[in-house]
Amino acid sequence: MKRYAEVIIDRVSKELDKLFFYGVPDNLENDVAIGSRVSVPFGNGRRAQAFVVGFTGELGFDESKLKFIYSVLDKKPIFSGHMIELARWMKEKYYCTFAECLRCIMPAGIGMKSEYIISTIGAPNLGTKTKAYSIFEYIKNNNNLATLSDLEQEFGAVTAALNLLLKNKSIEKTEISKVKNYVIYIKYVSPNEAMQGEIDLMIDKGGLYANILSYLVENRRASISDLKDFFGISVSPINT
């Protein structure tokens, strides 16, 4: 029976906060596991980091449209099944995306963002005073390799010039992965002890604000998500 990987794309977007399904190539069958960090095709010819959170034997779409995992990025899974369930709980508790929650519990030093390597492959048929030619010479004099960020730092906007060089088959552009870290922030509120008198007066008046303040006084502090859940409110009364 075939198995398909259920993955979460590492993008902080509500629109992408759902399961995506990918095929597991035969050469990766023993490497792809729940908790694996993988590289997958996503969008228009791009690669994305994703996290395997499960497997299924059924697809809800035509198998001919199925894309396959490119590679496994680590020797062992970086998440246990328990950690994935913790991320599911955090997603519901704190109104975050699944990807944000996984980033929060991801081991330090792990992450990926796209970078591009530009290399020369042929002489450009361009004027020597053009920006494209200057970029080509810069890459050539840098052992025929340069990152896109290096070129942007040196020349500013380079998209049009690089597209011209690509069209002339003078360079090639390769996407790679770079490591970075992520931090997730949870907002907390607490009563201002310097205003205890005013707080007591508001609590005596009763009503929603009094209930919120009583809760904060009793618990000393609470996350905004907890307050929204407990009182069934939006963030507006909390801000007030």
Backbone bond lengths (Angstrom), bond angles and torsions (degrees), N, CA, C in turn:
res aa  C-N    CA-C-N  psi(-1)  N-CA   C-N-CA  omega(-1)  CA-C   N-CA-C  phi
1 M - - - 1.468 - - 1.527 109.85 -
2 K 1.318 116.03 133.07 1.456 120.22 179.73 1.518 109.89 -71.73
3 R 1.326 115.25 148.84 1.457 119.01 173.54 1.518 108.79 -124.73
4 Y 1.295 115.07 141.42 1.453 122.16 -179.43 1.523 108.29 -117.86
5 A 1.320 115.50 138.74 1.458 120.60 -178.21 1.521 110.61 -81.20
6 E 1.336 115.64 132.90 1.460 121.43 172.16 1.524 106.74 -95.75
7 V 1.322 116.48 119.50 1.463 118.92 -174.43 1.521 111.34 -126.53
8 I 1.323 114.03 155.09 1.460 122.92 171.41 1.528 107.12 -107.89
9 I 1.337 116.38 122.01 1.463 120.61 178.04 1.527 109.09 -73.46
10 D 1.314 116.20 135.61 1.464 121.02 -177.56 1.529 110.35 -79.04
11 R 1.322 114.72 71.09 1.463 122.51 176.70 1.519 108.02 -136.41
12 V 1.331 116.94 132.96 1.460 120.60 179.41 1.526 107.94 -87.60
13 S 1.316 116.35 82.87 1.453 122.78 -177.53 1.513 109.00 -148.87
14 K 1.325 116.67 129.44 1.461 120.59 178.70 1.523 110.73 -61.70
15 E 1.344 116.96 -34.56 1.462 120.38 -179.08 1.524 112.01 -65.96
16 L 1.322 117.06 -27.88 1.468 121.24 -178.76 1.530 112.30 -100.83
17 D 1.319 116.36 5.94 1.463 120.15 -177.40 1.535 110.20 -81.97
18 K 1.318 115.30 72.12 1.461 122.13 -178.99 1.518 108.53 -160.16
19 L 1.330 116.45 170.63 1.460 120.84 178.43 1.526 110.94 -76.72
20 F 1.324 115.63 138.62 1.453 122.61 170.49 1.530 106.99 -118.24
21 F 1.307 116.09 150.89 1.460 120.62 -173.32 1.528 110.16 -117.03
22 Y 1.341 115.62 132.48 1.456 121.94 -179.03 1.527 110.22 -134.00
23 G 1.319 114.39 148.54 1.449 119.97 174.40 1.519 110.84 -77.31
24 V 1.319 115.81 153.73 1.462 121.84 177.91 1.525 108.32 -107.68
25 P 1.337 118.94 111.18 1.472 120.76 179.63 1.525 111.45 -60.10
26 D 1.314 116.54 152.96 1.467 121.02 -178.81 1.520 111.89 -56.73
27 N 1.346 116.94 -37.68 1.463 119.35 -176.89 1.533 113.15 -72.84
28 L 1.349 116.72 -10.95 1.466 120.43 179.26 1.528 112.04 -112.02
29 E 1.309 116.76 4.15 1.464 121.36 -174.27 1.529 112.11 -54.57
30 N 1.311 117.47 -38.15 1.465 120.74 -177.75 1.527 113.24 -88.49
31 D 1.330 116.58 -5.34 1.466 120.43 -175.77 1.521 113.22 -104.41
32 V 1.326 117.08 -31.07 1.464 120.95 -177.70 1.523 109.29 -81.59
33 A 1.325 116.16 120.47 1.461 121.41 -178.57 1.523 108.96 -139.55
34 I 1.315 116.31 166.69 1.462 120.03 174.24 1.522 108.32 -60.09
35 G 1.321 115.92 128.82 1.461 121.21 -177.09 1.506 114.06 96.86
36 S 1.352 117.69 -5.38 1.469 120.73 179.67 1.528 110.90 -72.17
37 R 1.312 114.85 146.16 1.467 121.77 171.72 1.518 106.70 -100.06
38 V 1.324 116.91 124.92 1.458 120.67 -172.48 1.524 111.17 -130.21
39 S 1.313 115.13 161.96 1.458 122.49 173.53 1.525 107.35 -106.59
40 V 1.334 116.33 129.36 1.465 120.87 -175.81 1.522 110.44 -132.71
41 P 1.341 117.47 154.64 1.462 119.83 172.14 1.523 109.12 -72.09
42 F 1.321 115.70 134.46 1.465 118.77 -178.52 1.519 109.77 -153.49
43 G 1.315 115.95 126.57 1.458 119.32 -178.65 1.510 111.18 81.57
44 N 1.299 115.14 -154.47 1.459 122.01 -174.09 1.528 111.24 -85.22
45 G 1.346 115.71 81.03 1.456 120.27 176.51 1.508 115.28 73.00
46 R 1.332 118.06 12.76 1.455 120.67 -179.07 1.523 111.07 -98.90
47 R 1.318 115.59 165.72 1.462 121.80 174.71 1.524 108.41 -109.61
48 A 1.313 115.28 149.79 1.459 120.10 177.65 1.516 109.35 -137.47
49 Q 1.323 115.00 150.33 1.456 120.09 171.59 1.522 108.00 -79.71
50 A 1.321 116.72 142.27 1.464 121.03 178.90 1.521 109.13 -146.29
51 F 1.329 115.46 162.51 1.464 121.68 -178.71 1.526 109.09 -121.54
52 V 1.322 116.10 128.84 1.467 120.60 179.17 1.525 108.24 -80.30
53 V 1.339 116.28 121.05 1.467 120.31 -178.05 1.524 112.36 -115.93
54 G 1.337 116.74 -0.47 1.459 119.57 178.65 1.511 111.29 175.55
55 F 1.326 115.62 179.61 1.463 122.43 176.75 1.528 108.93 -136.16
56 T 1.310 115.51 154.61 1.452 121.14 176.66 1.518 109.45 -143.36
57 G 1.319 116.47 157.40 1.462 120.58 177.22 1.503 112.50 -102.24
58 E 1.344 116.11 1.80 1.464 120.03 -176.97 1.522 110.40 -129.80
59 L 1.330 114.94 149.26 1.453 121.77 176.82 1.530 109.10 -118.41
60 G 1.316 115.35 148.28 1.460 119.74 177.22 1.509 112.69 -96.79
61 F 1.346 116.60 16.59 1.463 121.00 179.47 1.519 108.76 -148.47
62 D 1.325 116.24 172.66 1.458 122.37 -178.01 1.532 110.20 -63.59
63 E 1.321 116.97 127.33 1.465 121.25 -177.10 1.521 112.18 -61.78
64 S 1.338 117.71 -23.21 1.466 120.19 179.50 1.536 111.76 -64.80
65 K 1.349 116.37 -18.86 1.458 120.88 179.73 1.533 112.28 -93.62
66 L 1.330 116.00 1.64 1.459 120.63 -177.17 1.530 111.42 -70.07
67 K 1.311 116.75 134.44 1.463 122.61 173.22 1.524 108.83 -103.17
68 F 1.331 115.95 158.63 1.457 120.36 -174.43 1.524 111.47 -115.10
69 I 1.308 114.95 148.77 1.467 121.84 176.35 1.523 109.50 -60.00
70 Y 1.347 116.28 134.12 1.462 120.47 177.99 1.526 111.64 -75.57
71 S 1.344 114.99 -50.98 1.460 118.40 -173.04 1.521 110.42 -161.14
72 V 1.336 115.06 161.75 1.464 122.09 173.03 1.523 106.72 -100.64
73 L 1.326 117.41 130.24 1.462 121.31 -169.56 1.522 114.81 -89.35
74 D 1.321 117.10 -12.07 1.464 120.27 -178.71 1.530 109.56 -135.19
75 K 1.324 116.73 155.57 1.457 120.45 -178.70 1.528 111.98 -67.39
76 K 1.341 115.69 -33.65 1.461 120.79 179.79 1.524 109.15 -130.39
77 P 1.342 118.36 157.47 1.472 120.33 175.96 1.523 111.02 -56.64
78 I 1.325 116.62 141.30 1.465 119.90 -179.52 1.525 111.46 -93.26
79 F 1.340 117.79 -11.78 1.456 121.94 176.78 1.526 109.74 -121.99
80 S 1.321 116.96 139.74 1.462 121.26 170.63 1.530 108.21 -87.27
81 G 1.320 115.88 168.31 1.460 119.31 176.31 1.517 111.45 -59.85
82 H 1.331 116.58 -36.90 1.466 121.09 178.58 1.522 111.00 -64.24
83 M 1.327 117.37 -40.20 1.465 120.94 179.87 1.525 110.87 -65.49
84 I 1.317 116.69 -37.62 1.467 120.11 178.90 1.526 110.48 -66.49
85 E 1.330 116.51 -40.48 1.470 119.96 176.95 1.525 110.67 -65.89
86 L 1.332 117.05 -35.69 1.465 120.89 175.52 1.526 109.93 -62.10
87 A 1.333 117.09 -42.43 1.463 121.07 179.00 1.535 110.54 -63.57
88 R 1.328 116.78 -39.10 1.479 119.90 176.70 1.530 110.09 -60.11
89 W 1.335 116.31 -44.26 1.454 120.80 179.74 1.534 110.73 -63.62
90 M 1.336 117.11 -43.45 1.465 121.12 179.38 1.519 111.19 -61.86
91 K 1.321 116.13 -38.59 1.472 121.23 -179.82 1.523 110.90 -58.61
92 E 1.333 116.62 -43.93 1.465 120.56 -179.50 1.530 111.24 -76.48
93 K 1.310 116.38 -35.72 1.463 120.89 -175.40 1.521 112.26 -72.88
94 Y 1.327 116.96 -42.25 1.453 120.77 -171.85 1.527 113.93 -111.81
95 Y 1.326 116.85 11.65 1.465 121.53 176.13 1.531 112.06 55.19
96 C 1.319 115.96 40.29 1.464 121.77 176.64 1.525 109.29 -101.85
97 T 1.306 116.58 169.09 1.455 119.72 170.24 1.526 108.79 -79.73
98 F 1.318 115.81 158.44 1.467 121.51 178.83 1.535 109.44 -58.28
99 A 1.345 116.13 -42.02 1.465 120.30 -178.45 1.525 111.37 -62.12
100 E 1.341 117.99 -41.29 1.462 120.84 178.50 1.525 111.04 -60.47
101 C 1.327 115.78 -42.39 1.460 119.90 -178.31 1.522 111.40 -67.38
102 L 1.330 116.85 -39.65 1.459 119.54 177.26 1.525 111.03 -65.78
103 R 1.325 116.47 -38.62 1.463 119.53 176.73 1.527 110.93 -60.65
104 C 1.326 115.66 -38.52 1.458 120.78 -176.38 1.523 111.57 -61.73
105 I 1.335 117.16 -36.80 1.467 120.33 -177.18 1.522 112.39 -102.62
106 M 1.318 116.31 6.32 1.460 120.52 178.48 1.526 110.65 -67.19
107 P 1.323 118.65 138.33 1.469 119.98 176.68 1.526 111.88 -54.40
108 A 1.311 116.30 143.57 1.464 121.27 -177.03 1.519 111.52 -58.39
109 G 1.334 115.64 143.47 1.459 120.71 175.86 1.503 114.65 88.10
110 I 1.342 117.08 3.41 1.464 119.95 -178.70 1.521 109.34 -112.31
111 G 1.296 116.43 137.93 1.456 122.67 178.12 1.511 108.51 165.34
112 M 1.312 116.74 171.38 1.454 118.83 -177.69 1.515 110.34 -151.38
113 K 1.304 116.69 137.26 1.453 121.19 168.31 1.518 107.77 -136.27
114 S 1.295 116.29 159.81 1.463 120.72 -175.81 1.524 111.41 -80.30
115 E 1.307 115.93 141.02 1.458 123.10 170.36 1.518 106.01 -139.50
116 Y 1.304 116.26 155.50 1.452 120.38 -178.07 1.523 110.23 -121.49
117 I 1.321 113.88 136.56 1.462 121.49 174.52 1.522 108.19 -104.13
118 I 1.319 116.00 128.78 1.467 121.59 178.42 1.526 107.98 -108.11
119 S 1.323 116.35 128.06 1.468 120.42 179.21 1.526 109.72 -130.03
120 T 1.324 116.35 150.11 1.469 121.25 179.84 1.531 109.75 -85.83
121 I 1.332 115.45 142.01 1.468 119.90 178.15 1.517 113.21 -131.85
122 G 1.332 117.18 -10.31 1.463 119.65 -179.91 1.515 110.93 -169.33
123 A 1.321 116.84 155.79 1.465 121.28 -177.97 1.527 110.21 -70.45
124 P 1.337 118.05 135.07 1.468 120.60 -179.74 1.523 111.72 -79.04
125 N 1.308 115.67 143.33 1.469 121.64 175.20 1.518 107.84 -95.33
126 L 1.360 115.11 67.40 1.462 121.18 -174.25 1.512 109.94 -136.46
127 G 1.322 114.82 160.68 1.456 119.45 176.60 1.514 111.07 -65.48
128 T 1.333 115.65 142.94 1.472 119.73 -174.87 1.526 112.53 -71.30
129 K 1.330 118.43 -12.48 1.467 121.10 -179.11 1.531 112.42 -98.54
130 T 1.316 117.19 4.76 1.459 119.99 -179.51 1.539 110.62 -82.60
131 K 1.316 115.46 157.37 1.464 120.98 178.13 1.524 110.41 -63.91
132 A 1.330 116.08 -38.71 1.463 120.45 -179.82 1.526 110.63 -60.81
133 Y 1.312 116.92 -41.83 1.466 120.27 -179.97 1.530 110.48 -66.57
134 S 1.347 116.69 -40.38 1.469 120.19 178.79 1.528 110.51 -61.94
135 I 1.313 116.58 -39.76 1.471 120.83 178.07 1.521 110.01 -65.06
136 F 1.336 116.76 -43.71 1.456 120.70 178.93 1.528 110.86 -58.73
137 E 1.337 116.61 -45.28 1.460 120.63 179.49 1.527 111.74 -64.15
138 Y 1.313 116.01 -37.73 1.470 120.73 178.32 1.529 110.04 -61.17
139 I 1.331 115.69 -46.91 1.469 119.70 179.72 1.529 110.65 -64.11
140 K 1.333 115.16 -43.52 1.468 120.77 -178.88 1.524 111.23 -60.34
141 N 1.328 116.45 -40.54 1.464 120.60 -178.87 1.526 112.82 -78.77
142 N 1.342 115.69 -5.03 1.465 120.95 178.72 1.534 109.54 -108.41
143 N 1.340 114.52 43.83 1.473 121.31 -178.62 1.526 112.85 60.71
144 N 1.338 114.93 30.24 1.472 122.48 175.84 1.526 113.78 66.05
145 L 1.332 116.93 20.09 1.463 120.72 178.69 1.520 110.61 -140.65
146 A 1.341 116.24 142.52 1.461 121.16 173.64 1.524 108.31 -158.98
147 T 1.323 116.13 148.24 1.462 118.60 175.62 1.524 109.29 -85.09
148 L 1.323 115.04 157.11 1.461 119.99 178.27 1.523 110.50 -61.53
149 S 1.326 117.29 -40.13 1.462 119.69 179.83 1.527 111.55 -64.70
150 D 1.342 117.85 -35.10 1.463 121.07 176.46 1.536 110.55 -63.53
151 L 1.335 115.05 -43.72 1.466 119.35 -179.32 1.525 111.25 -65.74
152 E 1.334 116.66 -39.68 1.466 120.00 178.89 1.517 110.83 -65.90
153 Q 1.320 116.58 -35.90 1.465 120.27 178.00 1.530 111.33 -68.36
154 E 1.322 116.29 -35.47 1.465 121.26 -177.42 1.528 113.08 -81.86
155 F 1.348 116.36 -38.02 1.470 119.94 -171.49 1.528 114.76 -119.49
156 G 1.334 117.61 -4.00 1.467 119.02 -176.15 1.524 110.28 80.96
157 A 1.314 116.21 -137.19 1.467 120.82 179.41 1.529 110.15 -67.34
158 V 1.338 116.52 124.72 1.466 119.75 -174.69 1.533 112.89 -126.68
159 T 1.316 117.79 0.06 1.467 120.65 -173.68 1.526 112.33 -57.01
160 A 1.326 117.27 -50.35 1.468 121.20 -177.25 1.531 110.84 -62.79
161 A 1.331 116.62 -42.58 1.465 120.37 -179.30 1.527 111.06 -66.01
162 L 1.327 117.13 -41.40 1.468 120.26 179.03 1.522 111.14 -66.51
163 N 1.321 116.50 -39.13 1.471 119.43 177.30 1.526 111.02 -61.54
164 L 1.327 116.00 -37.13 1.465 120.47 177.88 1.525 110.45 -66.36
165 L 1.324 116.96 -42.19 1.463 120.75 178.76 1.531 111.36 -67.68
166 L 1.318 116.42 -36.69 1.471 120.01 176.22 1.516 110.81 -65.08
167 K 1.316 115.78 -41.59 1.469 120.79 178.85 1.522 110.55 -63.20
168 N 1.333 116.49 -35.45 1.473 121.48 178.99 1.529 112.32 -82.18
169 K 1.341 116.12 0.26 1.470 121.90 -178.72 1.525 111.88 56.75
170 S 1.352 113.82 38.64 1.461 119.78 178.27 1.523 111.83 -95.48
171 I 1.336 116.08 -22.16 1.464 120.70 180.00 1.523 109.32 -137.33
172 E 1.329 115.09 165.98 1.454 119.90 168.04 1.523 108.55 -131.55
173 K 1.325 114.74 152.02 1.457 122.11 -173.63 1.523 108.42 -119.79
174 T 1.337 116.65 123.29 1.466 121.51 -176.51 1.514 109.72 -121.91
175 E 1.351 116.50 130.71 1.463 121.07 178.26 1.524 109.67 -85.91
176 I 1.326 116.18 134.17 1.462 121.40 176.87 1.532 108.19 -128.13
177 S 1.320 116.64 178.20 1.459 121.97 179.75 1.520 110.14 -115.65
178 K 1.316 116.14 140.40 1.459 121.61 176.39 1.520 109.04 -123.56
179 V 1.316 115.28 147.70 1.466 120.13 -178.39 1.522 110.76 -84.29
180 K 1.332 116.00 142.03 1.458 121.62 171.39 1.515 109.03 -153.70
181 N 1.326 116.40 166.74 1.459 121.99 -178.93 1.522 110.52 -107.07
182 Y 1.331 114.85 161.89 1.448 121.09 179.15 1.522 109.42 -130.87
183 V 1.329 115.54 150.16 1.454 121.92 174.63 1.520 107.93 -133.18
184 I 1.325 116.81 138.04 1.456 120.78 175.19 1.522 107.60 -112.76
185 Y 1.318 117.59 137.20 1.446 122.08 -177.73 1.527 110.17 -111.25
186 I 1.335 116.52 134.89 1.455 122.69 175.88 1.530 107.31 -114.43
187 K 1.334 117.49 125.55 1.451 121.69 -176.26 1.528 111.06 -85.47
188 Y 1.324 115.31 131.94 1.451 121.83 177.89 1.529 109.61 -117.33
189 V 1.329 116.14 154.51 1.459 121.68 172.85 1.530 107.81 -128.38
190 S 1.326 115.87 152.22 1.463 121.12 178.76 1.520 108.42 -148.42
191 P 1.331 117.52 154.37 1.475 119.86 179.77 1.525 111.54 -69.57
192 N 1.334 115.45 144.75 1.458 121.72 178.76 1.531 108.40 -84.70
193 E 1.336 116.54 109.07 1.463 120.40 -175.53 1.526 112.37 -62.42
194 A 1.331 116.42 -25.03 1.465 119.78 179.64 1.532 111.75 -70.77
195 M 1.323 116.43 -14.81 1.466 120.74 -179.23 1.532 110.49 -113.19
196 Q 1.328 117.55 29.44 1.463 121.29 -175.82 1.531 112.17 -57.14
197 G 1.344 117.15 -38.24 1.465 120.33 179.45 1.518 111.85 -61.68
198 E 1.344 116.19 -47.72 1.469 120.50 179.52 1.528 110.51 -64.44
199 I 1.336 116.70 -37.42 1.467 120.63 179.20 1.525 110.30 -63.43
200 D 1.357 117.12 -42.83 1.465 120.99 179.62 1.526 110.70 -62.33
201 L 1.340 116.68 -39.00 1.462 120.17 179.53 1.530 111.04 -65.08
202 M 1.324 116.55 -41.45 1.470 120.30 179.71 1.522 111.13 -67.54
203 I 1.330 116.50 -37.92 1.466 119.97 178.60 1.534 110.12 -64.52
204 D 1.336 116.54 -37.70 1.473 120.84 179.63 1.525 111.89 -64.62
205 K 1.323 117.29 -28.38 1.464 120.47 -178.97 1.524 112.37 -72.53
206 G 1.355 117.40 -21.55 1.451 121.20 -178.99 1.522 112.02 76.38
207 G 1.319 116.95 -179.86 1.459 121.96 -179.69 1.528 112.29 97.79
208 L 1.340 115.59 -175.52 1.458 121.46 -174.77 1.522 112.48 -61.35
209 Y 1.345 116.64 -47.73 1.462 119.02 -178.34 1.528 110.70 -62.07
210 A 1.327 116.59 -37.64 1.461 120.61 178.37 1.528 110.41 -63.48
211 N 1.326 116.54 -40.66 1.473 120.39 179.43 1.522 111.20 -65.33
212 I 1.329 116.87 -40.69 1.465 120.88 178.67 1.525 110.22 -63.96
213 L 1.348 116.25 -45.44 1.463 119.82 -179.28 1.530 111.17 -65.64
214 S 1.324 117.18 -39.41 1.468 120.24 178.25 1.519 110.82 -61.73
215 Y 1.319 115.15 -40.86 1.471 120.27 178.73 1.528 110.32 -62.34
216 L 1.339 116.46 -43.05 1.471 120.62 -178.87 1.526 111.32 -68.58
217 V 1.345 116.46 -40.13 1.464 119.73 178.61 1.527 110.19 -62.96
218 E 1.321 116.06 -40.46 1.465 120.43 -178.31 1.521 112.02 -69.91
219 N 1.347 116.20 -38.94 1.468 120.49 -175.11 1.521 113.44 -99.57
220 R 1.344 117.35 -3.98 1.464 124.47 179.07 1.522 113.06 73.19
221 R 1.332 118.05 -39.42 1.455 121.31 173.67 1.523 108.11 -161.82
222 A 1.346 116.04 162.75 1.464 120.70 178.68 1.515 108.34 -157.29
223 S 1.330 116.83 151.90 1.459 119.63 176.07 1.522 108.97 -75.66
224 I 1.320 115.78 152.56 1.463 120.47 178.09 1.526 109.93 -59.29
225 S 1.330 116.61 -37.64 1.465 120.09 179.17 1.523 111.39 -62.28
226 D 1.351 116.41 -41.39 1.460 120.15 178.96 1.525 110.81 -63.14
227 L 1.325 116.90 -43.03 1.462 120.54 179.40 1.525 111.61 -63.52
228 K 1.322 116.69 -41.41 1.462 120.48 178.80 1.523 110.84 -62.89
229 D 1.332 115.62 -41.12 1.467 120.16 179.45 1.531 111.41 -67.77
230 F 1.335 116.24 -46.50 1.457 121.25 -172.51 1.527 111.63 -66.88
231 F 1.346 116.12 -40.48 1.470 119.64 -175.78 1.539 112.81 -100.83
232 G 1.329 116.73 -6.53 1.464 119.35 -179.07 1.506 112.90 63.01
233 I 1.347 115.62 45.33 1.467 120.82 -174.61 1.521 110.67 -124.18
234 S 1.324 115.60 169.32 1.459 121.09 171.60 1.531 107.83 -87.00
235 V 1.317 116.43 -176.35 1.454 119.82 -178.48 1.531 112.00 -79.28
236 S 1.343 118.40 -14.09 1.468 121.51 -175.20 1.525 113.77 -58.97
237 P 1.356 119.72 -49.41 1.475 118.12 179.11 1.531 112.54 -61.82
238 I 1.335 116.75 -31.58 1.463 120.08 179.72 1.541 109.57 -68.40
239 N 1.327 115.49 -43.25 1.468 119.23 177.84 1.525 111.28 -62.71
240 T 1.322 116.87 -37.38 1.464 120.42 179.20 1.514 111.17 -64.95
